[in-house]
Amino acid sequence: MIDPLLLAVTRVTTLKDQLQLTNASGFFYSCGEQLFLVTSRHVFRDDTSEHYPDRILIELHTDEANLAESNDLSIPLYRDGKSIWRQARDDAGSVDVAAIEVDRGALSDGVTYRSFDAEHMIGMRGVEIGTALLIVGFPLGFHDTLHHLPVARHGIAASCFDLRFQGQGYFLTDARTHRGMSGAPVVVRANGNEGSTSDFKWMLAGIHSARLDVGTRDLQLDETLGLNCAWFADILPTLTATMRPLHTV
């Protein structure tokens, strides 16, 4: 028996036409009958780096008894010139979180996955400073290529979870991360009867976005901070409650 958490996380590949652009991480989130892929918004579009994919691939297990079997599902990011993902905003502005619906009808028989839902939200007061957490994803694309499973990096909550760091909708983690981890779920182990299913022992605290650095850091003398920002996951029930295109490009 493998931990169901590993089946809730999937590798995300971005493409422009047939050109592969980047690797990232994402996870499944259910809202009612709808299934969503959640990742960082900059995975779908990033004006700063001129990153403009038109579709993504996600990897899905096709045989629960043999995890070596998998297929890629192609998901378009645009329809009729309009983006079909939903990205988050709050009072401070844009949030680096996005969700796109996964057509359950496009999933072949035997597809095996797990998903978070609203019952897996940790809540704003569920994490103390120094709480152990996991960031589960695909650093530099690295993973178990035979069984198509992600890896977990250990970290701690590095800022007060009850407060938005510098007024933004994220908290800090202290963990070793790399490119390819964008969109990875940040989870803590459930206590007691938390969580909607008995075998899914993890609560969703945030969505990993990026490493943080100090602009005044001396590149020769100072090491990197080793800190990351994770956007609060409690935005997901609102983000996925009504799914509609957000903007036209």
LUMMAR-562109 format. One record per residue: residue number from 1; residue in one letter; x, y, z of N, C-alpha, C in turn. Coordinates in Angstrom, 3 decimals, always signed. Layout:
% LUMMAR-562109
NUM	A	X	Y	Z	X	Y	Z	X	Y	Z $
...
//
This chain:
% LUMMAR-562109
1	M	+0.843	-1.201	+0.000	+0.000	+0.000	+0.000	+0.870	+1.240	+0.000 $
2	I	+0.664	+2.115	-0.976	+1.390	+3.367	-0.997	+0.524	+4.456	-0.379 $
3	D	+1.168	+5.521	+0.058	+0.436	+6.623	+0.650	-0.424	+7.280	-0.434 $
4	P	-1.737	+7.423	-0.209	-2.606	+8.046	-1.215	-2.175	+9.454	-1.603 $
5	L	-1.420	+10.136	-0.728	-0.941	+11.474	-1.057	-0.179	+11.480	-2.367 $
6	L	+0.580	+10.415	-2.631	+1.394	+10.364	-3.843	+0.538	+10.286	-5.103 $
7	L	-0.680	+9.774	-4.968	-1.583	+9.678	-6.119	-2.402	+10.949	-6.310 $
8	A	-2.313	+11.876	-5.376	-3.023	+13.151	-5.499	-2.183	+14.203	-6.208 $
9	V	-0.903	+13.915	-6.436	+0.033	+14.864	-7.034	+0.441	+14.350	-8.408 $
10	T	+0.520	+15.246	-9.379	+0.855	+14.837	-10.733	+1.876	+15.784	-11.351 $
11	R	+2.643	+15.233	-12.282	+3.630	+16.037	-13.006	+2.917	+16.827	-14.104 $
12	V	+3.270	+18.089	-14.230	+2.670	+18.986	-15.214	+3.749	+19.404	-16.209 $
13	T	+3.480	+19.207	-17.479	+4.383	+19.646	-18.548	+3.667	+20.700	-19.373 $
14	T	+4.313	+21.830	-19.590	+3.702	+22.886	-20.402	+4.263	+22.834	-21.817 $
15	L	+3.391	+23.128	-22.785	+3.793	+23.083	-24.189	+3.235	+24.283	-24.937 $
16	K	+3.960	+24.675	-25.973	+3.503	+25.664	-26.948	+3.536	+24.977	-28.300 $
17	D	+2.369	+24.750	-28.900	+2.274	+23.876	-30.064	+2.852	+22.518	-29.670 $
18	Q	+3.900	+22.049	-30.319	+4.507	+20.762	-29.971	+5.800	+20.932	-29.189 $
19	L	+6.159	+22.162	-28.853	+7.408	+22.433	-28.148	+7.207	+22.346	-26.642 $
20	Q	+7.964	+21.472	-25.995	+7.901	+21.382	-24.547	+8.622	+22.564	-23.926 $
21	L	+7.978	+23.223	-22.951	+8.535	+24.420	-22.340	+9.093	+24.155	-20.949 $
22	T	+8.254	+23.753	-20.012	+8.690	+23.611	-18.621	+8.044	+22.394	-17.971 $
23	N	+8.612	+22.014	-16.836	+8.016	+21.007	-15.962	+7.568	+21.692	-14.672 $
24	A	+6.482	+21.227	-14.107	+5.971	+21.796	-12.868	+5.244	+20.689	-12.099 $
25	S	+4.632	+21.070	-11.005	+3.876	+20.136	-10.170	+2.436	+20.625	-10.046 $
26	G	+1.545	+19.721	-9.748	+0.154	+20.075	-9.527	-0.520	+18.991	-8.708 $
27	F	-1.743	+19.248	-8.294	-2.478	+18.248	-7.521	-3.960	+18.343	-7.836 $
28	F	-4.673	+17.260	-7.516	-6.096	+17.172	-7.818	-6.917	+17.679	-6.635 $
29	Y	-7.984	+18.397	-6.979	-8.883	+18.957	-5.977	-10.310	+18.770	-6.476 $
30	S	-11.164	+18.223	-5.628	-12.550	+17.973	-6.001	-13.473	+18.987	-5.352 $
31	C	-14.442	+19.443	-6.117	-15.490	+20.331	-5.612	-16.812	+19.811	-6.170 $
32	G	-17.582	+19.127	-5.326	-18.800	+18.498	-5.817	-18.453	+17.428	-6.833 $
33	E	-19.094	+17.494	-7.993	-18.843	+16.523	-9.048	-17.674	+16.931	-9.941 $
34	Q	-17.138	+18.117	-9.721	-16.064	+18.610	-10.579	-14.693	+18.239	-10.017 $
35	L	-13.773	+17.968	-10.940	-12.391	+17.662	-10.598	-11.497	+18.722	-11.216 $
36	F	-10.558	+19.237	-10.431	-9.670	+20.294	-10.897	-8.220	+19.891	-10.722 $
37	L	-7.393	+20.431	-11.585	-5.952	+20.421	-11.380	-5.572	+21.786	-10.829 $
38	V	-4.864	+21.792	-9.711	-4.416	+23.032	-9.078	-2.897	+23.125	-9.223 $
39	T	-2.412	+24.294	-9.571	-0.980	+24.537	-9.668	-0.739	+26.030	-9.479 $
40	S	+0.488	+26.466	-9.699	+0.785	+27.898	-9.637	+0.276	+28.586	-10.897 $
41	R	-0.215	+29.800	-10.747	-0.715	+30.538	-11.912	+0.385	+30.765	-12.932 $
42	H	+1.634	+30.988	-12.481	+2.700	+31.276	-13.442	+3.068	+30.057	-14.287 $
43	V	+2.567	+28.883	-13.936	+2.764	+27.707	-14.782	+1.969	+27.862	-16.077 $
44	F	+0.781	+28.464	-15.985	-0.072	+28.639	-17.157	+0.294	+29.870	-17.976 $
45	R	+0.760	+30.912	-17.304	+1.115	+32.146	-18.003	+1.980	+33.000	-17.091 $
46	D	+3.092	+33.464	-17.631	+3.988	+34.310	-16.850	+4.562	+35.381	-17.771 $
47	D	+4.020	+36.587	-17.666	+4.457	+37.667	-18.537	+5.910	+38.054	-18.285 $
48	T	+6.363	+37.975	-17.043	+7.730	+38.382	-16.713	+8.752	+37.570	-17.493 $
49	S	+8.551	+36.273	-17.567	+9.496	+35.404	-18.286	+9.048	+35.091	-19.708 $
50	E	+7.951	+35.737	-20.141	+7.390	+35.508	-21.473	+7.091	+34.021	-21.691 $
51	H	+6.455	+33.456	-20.702	+6.078	+32.039	-20.728	+4.611	+31.955	-21.109 $
52	Y	+4.341	+31.467	-22.328	+2.983	+31.456	-22.850	+2.624	+30.087	-23.450 $
53	P	+2.476	+29.069	-22.641	+2.052	+27.769	-23.181	+0.602	+27.818	-23.640 $
54	D	+0.238	+26.875	-24.506	-1.160	+26.802	-24.937	-1.850	+25.524	-24.468 $
55	R	-1.081	+24.606	-23.877	-1.686	+23.412	-23.299	-0.722	+22.797	-22.289 $
56	I	-1.252	+21.875	-21.505	-0.428	+21.148	-20.550	-0.674	+19.659	-20.708 $
57	L	+0.273	+18.878	-20.240	+0.114	+17.447	-20.106	+0.193	+17.096	-18.627 $
58	I	-0.696	+16.218	-18.177	-0.576	+15.677	-16.826	-0.491	+14.163	-16.940 $
59	E	+0.242	+13.569	-16.011	+0.479	+12.131	-16.054	-0.498	+11.428	-15.115 $
60	L	-1.163	+10.388	-15.617	-2.178	+9.675	-14.860	-1.865	+8.190	-14.822 $
61	H	-2.026	+7.588	-13.654	-1.889	+6.141	-13.531	-3.128	+5.473	-14.119 $
62	T	-2.902	+4.401	-14.875	-4.012	+3.741	-15.564	-4.307	+2.348	-15.029 $
63	D	-3.536	+1.890	-14.047	-3.756	+0.557	-13.496	-3.349	+0.575	-12.029 $
64	E	-4.339	+0.503	-11.145	-4.050	+0.588	-9.718	-3.138	-0.532	-9.249 $
65	A	-3.201	-1.678	-9.921	-2.386	-2.817	-9.525	-0.979	-2.760	-10.097 $
66	N	-0.748	-1.858	-11.039	+0.567	-1.745	-11.674	+0.844	-0.276	-11.953 $
67	L	+1.499	+0.390	-11.008	+1.715	+1.834	-11.129	+2.731	+2.195	-12.207 $
68	A	+3.354	+1.195	-12.805	+4.260	+1.482	-13.922	+3.486	+1.870	-15.181 $
69	E	+2.179	+1.601	-15.182	+1.353	+1.927	-16.340	+0.777	+3.339	-16.181 $
70	S	+1.000	+4.177	-17.178	+0.480	+5.548	-17.115	+0.243	+6.087	-18.517 $
71	N	-0.575	+7.120	-18.593	-0.823	+7.849	-19.830	-0.795	+9.334	-19.538 $
72	D	-0.504	+10.128	-20.565	-0.575	+11.579	-20.453	-1.933	+12.063	-20.931 $
73	L	-2.491	+13.008	-20.194	-3.736	+13.657	-20.598	-3.422	+15.078	-21.015 $
74	S	-3.810	+15.446	-22.218	-3.583	+16.793	-22.732	-4.768	+17.684	-22.372 $
75	I	-4.477	+18.842	-21.780	-5.516	+19.786	-21.384	-5.224	+21.135	-22.035 $
76	P	-6.098	+21.624	-22.910	-5.873	+22.941	-23.513	-6.064	+24.045	-22.487 $
77	L	-5.301	+25.118	-22.647	-5.418	+26.260	-21.734	-6.329	+27.358	-22.288 $
78	Y	-6.655	+27.260	-23.560	-7.476	+28.288	-24.207	-8.562	+27.624	-25.045 $
79	R	-9.675	+28.338	-25.155	-10.752	+27.925	-26.035	-11.334	+29.176	-26.680 $
80	D	-11.328	+29.211	-28.003	-11.815	+30.367	-28.750	-11.090	+31.651	-28.327 $
81	G	-9.785	+31.515	-28.090	-8.975	+32.679	-27.734	-9.088	+33.125	-26.297 $
82	K	-9.848	+32.398	-25.489	-10.032	+32.772	-24.095	-9.421	+31.711	-23.184 $
83	S	-8.777	+32.170	-22.138	-8.220	+31.228	-21.173	-9.349	+30.512	-20.454 $
84	I	-9.138	+29.240	-20.143	-10.184	+28.468	-19.485	-9.765	+28.025	-18.088 $
85	W	-8.690	+28.628	-17.574	-8.361	+28.378	-16.182	-8.908	+29.513	-15.332 $
86	R	-8.984	+29.270	-14.051	-9.414	+30.284	-13.098	-8.244	+30.597	-12.185 $
87	Q	-7.904	+31.851	-12.054	-6.823	+32.233	-11.159	-7.368	+33.081	-10.024 $
88	A	-6.619	+33.076	-8.933	-7.133	+33.667	-7.703	-6.690	+35.115	-7.544 $
89	R	-7.527	+35.870	-6.820	-7.199	+37.221	-6.394	-7.694	+37.404	-4.966 $
90	D	-7.035	+38.291	-4.238	-7.555	+38.678	-2.934	-7.383	+40.180	-2.785 $
91	D	-7.590	+40.699	-1.587	-7.551	+42.146	-1.379	-6.184	+42.747	-1.692 $
92	A	-5.123	+41.933	-1.628	-3.774	+42.432	-1.894	-3.399	+42.339	-3.365 $
93	G	-4.262	+41.735	-4.198	-3.975	+41.625	-5.625	-3.972	+40.178	-6.088 $
94	S	-3.186	+39.898	-7.116	-3.146	+38.570	-7.704	-2.524	+37.565	-6.744 $
95	V	-3.012	+36.348	-6.821	-2.497	+35.229	-6.040	-1.945	+34.203	-7.020 $
96	D	-0.773	+33.669	-6.732	-0.121	+32.757	-7.668	-0.671	+31.341	-7.530 $
97	V	-1.987	+31.231	-7.727	-2.673	+29.942	-7.678	-3.676	+29.922	-8.829 $
98	A	-3.764	+28.796	-9.515	-4.728	+28.652	-10.603	-5.288	+27.240	-10.591 $
99	A	-6.491	+27.105	-11.113	-7.134	+25.799	-11.212	-7.767	+25.669	-12.588 $
100	I	-7.711	+24.475	-13.127	-8.352	+24.209	-14.412	-9.122	+22.903	-14.284 $
101	E	-10.318	+22.874	-14.838	-11.141	+21.681	-14.680	-10.598	+20.534	-15.528 $
102	V	-10.630	+19.349	-14.944	-10.266	+18.121	-15.648	-11.565	+17.422	-16.033 $
103	D	-11.729	+17.183	-17.312	-12.944	+16.532	-17.801	-12.924	+15.066	-17.373 $
104	R	-13.794	+14.726	-16.435	-13.831	+13.332	-15.971	-14.153	+12.373	-17.119 $
105	G	-14.906	+12.852	-18.099	-15.238	+12.000	-19.231	-14.047	+11.651	-20.093 $
106	A	-12.973	+12.457	-19.989	-11.765	+12.187	-20.761	-10.844	+11.195	-20.070 $
107	L	-11.184	+10.815	-18.836	-10.363	+9.861	-18.097	-10.744	+8.443	-18.497 $
108	S	-9.767	+7.680	-18.874	-10.021	+6.314	-19.313	-10.361	+5.424	-18.129 $
109	D	-10.969	+4.293	-18.421	-11.289	+3.323	-17.378	-9.999	+2.866	-16.699 $
110	G	-10.058	+2.749	-15.390	-8.895	+2.285	-14.649	-7.985	+3.384	-14.153 $
111	V	-8.245	+4.634	-14.543	-7.401	+5.737	-14.066	-7.493	+5.825	-12.547 $
112	T	-6.338	+5.910	-11.905	-6.251	+5.910	-10.450	-5.655	+7.213	-9.976 $
113	Y	-6.369	+7.922	-9.124	-5.873	+9.166	-8.549	-6.606	+9.394	-7.236 $
114	R	-6.095	+10.298	-6.452	-6.766	+10.774	-5.252	-6.863	+12.296	-5.337 $
115	S	-7.771	+12.866	-4.572	-7.922	+14.318	-4.626	-8.194	+14.882	-3.241 $
116	F	-7.735	+16.098	-3.038	-8.115	+16.868	-1.858	-9.519	+17.412	-2.076 $
117	D	-10.155	+17.849	-0.991	-11.416	+18.559	-1.093	-11.510	+19.543	+0.065 $
118	A	-12.653	+20.187	+0.217	-12.786	+21.236	+1.232	-12.559	+20.716	+2.643 $
119	E	-12.797	+19.423	+2.869	-12.596	+18.864	+4.201	-11.119	+18.693	+4.553 $
120	H	-10.246	+18.857	+3.559	-8.810	+18.721	+3.804	-8.132	+20.068	+4.048 $
121	M	-8.901	+21.145	+4.190	-8.311	+22.442	+4.478	-7.857	+22.483	+5.932 $
122	I	-6.632	+22.916	+6.176	-6.095	+22.916	+7.528	-6.691	+24.027	+8.375 $
123	G	-7.163	+25.108	+7.738	-7.674	+26.245	+8.498	-6.555	+27.201	+8.867 $
124	M	-6.934	+28.416	+9.174	-5.934	+29.460	+9.409	-5.179	+29.276	+10.721 $
125	R	-5.674	+28.471	+11.640	-5.016	+28.339	+12.932	-4.554	+26.898	+13.185 $
126	G	-4.278	+26.187	+12.113	-3.913	+24.798	+12.274	-2.427	+24.520	+12.276 $
127	V	-1.587	+25.574	+12.121	-0.147	+25.368	+12.001	+0.573	+26.362	+12.906 $
128	E	+1.462	+25.848	+13.740	+2.282	+26.707	+14.582	+3.632	+26.934	+13.928 $
129	I	+4.330	+27.968	+14.365	+5.667	+28.222	+13.853	+6.540	+26.993	+14.127 $
130	G	+7.245	+26.538	+13.124	+8.091	+25.366	+13.262	+7.404	+24.046	+13.013 $
131	T	+6.104	+24.063	+12.695	+5.385	+22.823	+12.407	+6.013	+22.111	+11.213 $
132	A	+6.204	+20.800	+11.331	+6.749	+20.015	+10.231	+5.727	+19.890	+9.114 $
133	L	+6.195	+19.999	+7.879	+5.326	+19.876	+6.725	+6.086	+19.217	+5.581 $
134	L	+5.333	+18.794	+4.579	+5.910	+18.206	+3.383	+5.511	+19.027	+2.165 $
135	I	+6.436	+19.148	+1.213	+6.156	+19.737	-0.091	+6.385	+18.620	-1.106 $
136	V	+5.322	+18.221	-1.787	+5.354	+17.009	-2.609	+5.262	+17.383	-4.082 $
137	G	+6.294	+17.037	-4.846	+6.279	+17.405	-6.249	+7.434	+16.816	-7.025 $
138	F	+7.879	+17.579	-8.024	+8.827	+17.082	-9.011	+9.992	+18.067	-9.171 $
139	P	+10.917	+18.102	-8.201	+12.042	+19.052	-8.282	+12.929	+18.771	-9.486 $
140	L	+13.103	+19.793	-10.333	+13.869	+19.652	-11.578	+13.335	+18.495	-12.430 $
141	G	+12.062	+18.171	-12.247	+11.456	+17.057	-12.971	+11.786	+15.693	-12.396 $
142	F	+12.574	+15.654	-11.324	+13.009	+14.379	-10.758	+11.840	+13.671	-10.079 $
143	H	+11.738	+12.349	-10.303	+10.688	+11.553	-9.678	+10.983	+10.083	-9.906 $
144	D	+10.130	+9.225	-9.374	+10.224	+7.795	-9.631	+9.686	+7.542	-11.035 $
145	T	+10.597	+7.450	-11.999	+10.185	+7.346	-13.401	+9.567	+5.992	-13.729 $
146	L	+9.812	+4.983	-12.893	+9.189	+3.683	-13.132	+7.730	+3.698	-12.706 $
147	H	+7.478	+4.230	-11.507	+6.117	+4.207	-10.960	+5.400	+5.548	-11.106 $
148	H	+6.085	+6.527	-11.703	+5.470	+7.821	-12.013	+4.923	+8.501	-10.765 $
149	L	+5.749	+8.532	-9.729	+5.342	+9.111	-8.456	+6.261	+10.265	-8.073 $
150	P	+5.725	+11.266	-7.372	+6.531	+12.418	-6.944	+7.401	+12.065	-5.747 $
151	V	+8.206	+13.033	-5.330	+9.013	+12.900	-4.118	+8.612	+14.008	-3.154 $
152	A	+8.942	+13.807	-1.888	+8.566	+14.771	-0.843	+9.818	+15.420	-0.271 $
153	R	+9.744	+16.734	-0.087	+10.784	+17.476	+0.612	+10.243	+17.884	+1.977 $
154	H	+11.084	+17.724	+2.984	+10.690	+18.055	+4.349	+10.976	+19.523	+4.621 $
155	G	+10.097	+20.175	+5.370	+10.309	+21.569	+5.741	+9.551	+21.899	+7.013 $
156	I	+9.584	+23.168	+7.361	+8.819	+23.656	+8.510	+8.127	+24.958	+8.120 $
157	A	+7.096	+25.294	+8.883	+6.462	+26.608	+8.731	+7.414	+27.658	+9.295 $
158	A	+7.801	+28.626	+8.481	+8.840	+29.579	+8.868	+8.303	+30.962	+9.200 $
159	S	+7.001	+31.157	+9.074	+6.390	+32.428	+9.473	+5.101	+32.124	+10.209 $
160	C	+4.551	+33.144	+10.846	+3.316	+32.969	+11.617	+2.174	+32.621	+10.670 $
161	F	+1.596	+31.438	+10.852	+0.552	+30.957	+9.948	-0.741	+31.741	+10.117 $
162	D	-0.919	+32.374	+11.272	-2.135	+33.152	+11.517	-2.127	+34.499	+10.810 $
163	L	-0.968	+34.896	+10.275	-0.831	+36.201	+9.629	-0.364	+36.035	+8.193 $
164	R	-0.861	+36.874	+7.319	-0.396	+36.907	+5.936	+0.968	+37.597	+5.910 $
165	F	+1.976	+36.939	+5.414	+3.323	+37.481	+5.447	+3.403	+38.755	+4.609 $
166	Q	+3.825	+39.832	+5.237	+3.914	+41.154	+4.598	+2.610	+41.544	+3.916 $
167	G	+1.495	+41.062	+4.462	+0.190	+41.424	+3.929	-0.235	+40.649	+2.701 $
168	Q	+0.606	+39.729	+2.242	+0.281	+38.934	+1.063	-0.413	+37.640	+1.486 $
169	G	-1.008	+36.957	+0.520	-1.783	+35.766	+0.832	-0.960	+34.505	+0.931 $
170	Y	+0.230	+34.597	+1.481	+1.056	+33.411	+1.628	+1.781	+33.413	+2.965 $
171	F	+2.307	+32.234	+3.323	+3.177	+32.078	+4.478	+4.516	+31.548	+3.989 $
172	L	+5.505	+31.527	+4.872	+6.839	+31.088	+4.471	+7.093	+29.660	+4.931 $
173	T	+7.840	+28.937	+4.118	+8.332	+27.623	+4.501	+9.853	+27.634	+4.440 $
174	D	+10.452	+26.833	+5.288	+11.894	+26.622	+5.262	+12.111	+25.208	+4.753 $
175	A	+12.499	+25.080	+3.491	+12.654	+23.772	+2.859	+13.542	+23.932	+1.630 $
176	R	+14.195	+22.859	+1.273	+15.017	+22.868	+0.069	+14.126	+22.572	-1.133 $
177	T	+14.021	+23.522	-2.045	+13.164	+23.363	-3.212	+13.941	+23.721	-4.477 $
178	H	+13.364	+23.349	-5.609	+13.990	+23.594	-6.905	+12.916	+23.961	-7.922 $
179	R	+13.372	+24.394	-9.099	+12.437	+24.570	-10.204	+11.730	+23.242	-10.452 $
180	G	+10.497	+23.323	-10.876	+9.697	+22.125	-11.066	+8.769	+21.833	-9.899 $
181	M	+9.003	+22.519	-8.767	+8.137	+22.334	-7.602	+6.966	+23.308	-7.595 $
182	S	+6.946	+24.257	-8.494	+5.833	+25.208	-8.532	+4.513	+24.467	-8.638 $
183	G	+3.578	+24.800	-7.759	+2.275	+24.160	-7.761	+2.165	+22.954	-6.866 $
184	A	+3.246	+22.598	-6.175	+3.214	+21.422	-5.298	+2.383	+21.695	-4.055 $
185	P	+1.628	+20.713	-3.576	+0.876	+20.906	-2.334	+1.804	+20.928	-1.127 $
186	V	+1.494	+21.800	-0.182	+2.200	+21.867	+1.093	+1.248	+21.290	+2.134 $
187	V	+1.633	+20.182	+2.757	+0.700	+19.439	+3.610	+1.282	+19.198	+4.995 $
188	V	+0.384	+18.997	+5.942	+0.759	+18.584	+7.292	-0.054	+17.337	+7.622 $
189	R	+0.476	+16.522	+8.502	-0.217	+15.285	+8.850	-1.478	+15.592	+9.656 $
190	A	-2.542	+14.902	+9.316	-3.823	+15.121	+9.991	-3.778	+14.582	+11.414 $
191	N	-4.580	+15.207	+12.272	-4.727	+14.755	+13.653	-6.119	+14.194	+13.856 $
192	G	-6.221	+13.105	+14.555	-7.532	+12.558	+14.896	-8.363	+12.231	+13.678 $
193	N	-9.568	+12.802	+13.630	-10.510	+12.493	+12.558	-10.507	+13.517	+11.446 $
194	E	-9.488	+14.367	+11.391	-9.421	+15.343	+10.315	-9.300	+14.624	+8.976 $
195	G	-9.802	+15.273	+7.933	-9.750	+14.677	+6.601	-11.038	+13.918	+6.311 $
196	S	-11.346	+13.780	+5.040	-12.629	+13.208	+4.668	-12.592	+11.696	+4.536 $
197	T	-11.413	+11.096	+4.439	-11.315	+9.649	+4.311	-10.260	+9.139	+5.265 $
198	S	-10.479	+7.923	+5.759	-9.630	+7.403	+6.825	-8.211	+7.126	+6.374 $
199	D	-8.000	+6.814	+5.077	-6.661	+6.466	+4.630	-5.896	+7.659	+4.063 $
200	F	-6.536	+8.822	+4.018	-5.875	+10.029	+3.496	-5.516	+10.890	+4.692 $
201	K	-4.278	+10.795	+5.143	-3.857	+11.328	+6.441	-3.209	+12.702	+6.366 $
202	W	-3.518	+13.472	+5.348	-2.838	+14.750	+5.164	-3.836	+15.884	+5.004 $
203	M	-3.472	+17.028	+5.557	-4.275	+18.236	+5.431	-3.515	+19.242	+4.579 $
204	L	-4.254	+19.967	+3.763	-3.660	+20.892	+2.799	-3.500	+22.273	+3.431 $
205	A	-2.255	+22.725	+3.536	-1.974	+24.031	+4.130	-1.732	+25.102	+3.071 $
206	G	-1.057	+24.747	+1.969	-0.717	+25.761	+0.985	-0.329	+25.172	-0.351 $
207	I	+0.005	+26.081	-1.271	+0.474	+25.735	-2.614	+1.826	+26.399	-2.804 $
208	H	+2.864	+25.581	-2.972	+4.214	+26.128	-3.131	+4.290	+26.942	-4.412 $
209	S	+4.927	+28.116	-4.308	+5.011	+29.010	-5.454	+6.446	+29.225	-5.924 $
210	A	+7.316	+29.696	-5.030	+8.666	+30.072	-5.470	+9.584	+30.223	-4.279 $
211	R	+10.876	+30.148	-4.554	+11.877	+30.451	-3.542	+11.976	+31.963	-3.368 $
212	L	+12.319	+32.395	-2.168	+12.489	+33.806	-1.874	+13.969	+34.123	-1.721 $
213	D	+14.334	+35.328	-2.065	+15.714	+35.766	-1.896	+15.703	+37.227	-1.470 $
214	V	+16.866	+37.714	-1.085	+17.029	+39.102	-0.665	+17.829	+39.835	-1.743 $
215	G	+17.260	+40.939	-2.226	+17.912	+41.655	-3.307	+19.279	+42.202	-2.945 $
216	T	+19.501	+42.415	-1.654	+20.786	+42.973	-1.219	+21.794	+41.884	-0.859 $
217	R	+21.455	+40.611	-1.083	+22.364	+39.517	-0.725	+23.648	+39.584	-1.541 $
218	D	+24.795	+39.467	-0.881	+26.083	+39.400	-1.551	+26.236	+38.001	-2.137 $
219	L	+26.268	+37.890	-3.448	+26.285	+36.595	-4.102	+27.542	+35.802	-3.799 $
220	Q	+28.620	+36.498	-3.385	+29.862	+35.817	-3.062	+29.923	+35.381	-1.601 $
221	L	+29.346	+36.172	-0.710	+29.499	+35.932	+0.720	+28.291	+35.276	+1.371 $
222	D	+27.112	+35.514	+0.844	+25.889	+35.079	+1.517	+25.227	+33.917	+0.786 $
223	E	+24.833	+32.915	+1.545	+24.063	+31.821	+0.980	+22.624	+32.282	+0.724 $
224	T	+21.908	+31.515	-0.088	+20.495	+31.820	-0.285	+19.736	+31.580	+1.015 $
225	L	+18.599	+32.231	+1.145	+17.830	+32.132	+2.380	+17.305	+30.721	+2.641 $
226	G	+16.961	+30.012	+1.588	+16.339	+28.711	+1.770	+14.889	+28.805	+2.186 $
227	L	+14.273	+29.965	+1.960	+12.870	+30.185	+2.299	+12.023	+30.203	+1.031 $
228	N	+10.764	+29.835	+1.184	+9.842	+29.774	+0.054	+8.503	+30.374	+0.454 $
229	C	+7.741	+30.793	-0.549	+6.388	+31.258	-0.259	+5.382	+30.178	-0.674 $
230	A	+4.409	+29.966	+0.182	+3.324	+29.013	-0.069	+2.008	+29.760	+0.118 $
231	W	+1.225	+29.839	-0.926	-0.050	+30.551	-0.853	-1.053	+29.717	-0.066 $
232	F	-1.814	+30.381	+0.776	-2.780	+29.682	+1.629	-3.779	+28.891	+0.776 $
233	A	-3.979	+27.629	+1.142	-4.851	+26.745	+0.368	-6.325	+27.021	+0.595 $
234	D	-6.669	+27.794	+1.622	-8.090	+28.003	+1.909	-8.798	+28.832	+0.848 $
235	I	-8.054	+29.289	-0.161	-8.679	+29.999	-1.272	-9.341	+29.029	-2.248 $
236	L	-9.017	+27.738	-2.180	-9.474	+26.789	-3.186	-10.987	+26.570	-3.197 $
237	P	-11.665	+26.447	-2.062	-13.120	+26.277	-2.151	-13.808	+27.417	-2.893 $
238	T	-13.352	+28.646	-2.669	-13.928	+29.786	-3.380	-13.531	+29.773	-4.844 $
239	L	-12.277	+29.448	-5.114	-11.766	+29.467	-6.485	-12.476	+28.460	-7.365 $
240	T	-12.836	+27.318	-6.821	-13.415	+26.249	-7.628	-14.934	+26.152	-7.531 $
241	A	-15.541	+27.016	-6.735	-16.989	+26.926	-6.544	-17.743	+27.180	-7.839 $
242	T	-17.308	+28.166	-8.618	-17.883	+28.439	-9.918	-16.748	+28.582	-10.903 $
243	M	-16.647	+27.679	-11.829	-15.517	+27.659	-12.751	-15.911	+28.357	-14.041 $
244	R	-15.188	+29.405	-14.412	-15.481	+30.117	-15.639	-14.199	+30.765	-16.133 $
245	P	-14.119	+31.073	-17.430	-12.941	+31.753	-17.949	-12.751	+33.090	-17.255 $
246	L	-11.502	+33.434	-16.972	-11.224	+34.651	-16.216	-10.969	+35.850	-17.102 $
247	H	-10.256	+35.653	-18.196	-9.892	+36.793	-19.019	-9.665	+36.359	-20.449 $
248	T	-9.622	+37.315	-21.327	-9.374	+37.070	-22.742	-8.008	+37.597	-23.120 $
249	V	-7.261	+36.822	-23.910	-5.941	+37.288	-24.365	-5.888	+37.200	-25.874 $
//
